[in-house]
Amino acid sequence: MKHPPLHFTGILAKEGKQFVGICPELDVSSFGNTRLATKKNLEEAVTLYLESSIESNLPYLRPVLKSEWPKRVIDTFPYTPNAWE
């Protein structure tokens, strides 16, 4: 069965000396020392979270209110994981 692609938002913020990545639709986060490392870490965390949720037949959407997003957002990016494969 072919499923439609999933689309999520990645948010990058600066917290001290590190970067934080958040997927607000899933309430999944990660961190890294650079923007690129943080983005890759967040993509991996989202993929693992979705795989686990889908395999366990659990709901995966847990949206975070925009008012709870980090105050110092430095970048946002679209993300389409390959969780259905």
N, C-alpha and C positions, 0 to 999 in steps of 0.2 A: 504494500500500500504506500503510495507516494503522498507525503505530507507537504503542505506549503512551508516555505522557509520561515523561520522565526527571525524577527528583527528587534534588536534592543539598542539601548543607548549606553555608551561608555562615557564616564565623566572623569577627568583628571584634575586633581587639586594638589596644591603644595601644602604640606604639613611639616613645618620645621625644615630639616634637610632632606626629607624624603618626599616622594610623590605618592599619592593615594589614588587608586582607581576604583570607581563604584559603578555598578550596573543598577540603576534605581528601579527598574521594573522587577528585578529579582532579589534585591537587597543582598547582593554579593559584592564583596570588596577584596582588594589586594593592594600591594604596595611595591615599590621599587626605588632604586637610586636614580634612575633616569626616566624620562617620559616613555621611551620605547620599551624599557624593561617593565615598567608598570603596565603599559598597554598589553604586552604579551602575557604577563602574569594574570591580569584581569581576564583576558580571553580564555586562558587555561582554566581559571577558577570557574568561570561561567559555564564552560563546556563540561567540566567535571560535575558541577552542580546539576545541570540539565540532564546529563546521562544518568546520574543517580536518581533524580526525581522521576524521569520517564521509565526507567527500569523498575522502579518501586511503585509505579502507578500513583504517584503523589502529585498534587497540584504544584506547579512550579512558580507561578506568578505571586510575588509578595511585594507589591509596589511601595516605594518610599515616597512620602509626600515631598513635593518640591521645596517646601519650607524647611525640610530637614536635610536638604543637600548641603554640601560644604559651602562655606561663604566665599572661599577663594578659588572658584572654578577657573582653571586656566585653559581648558580645552574640552570639547565634547566630540564624540565620533560615533558613527553607526557601526553596529556589529551584528553579523549574521552567522551564528554558529552552525556547525554541521552535526548537530545532536541527533538528527533523524537517521543518519547513515549507519 
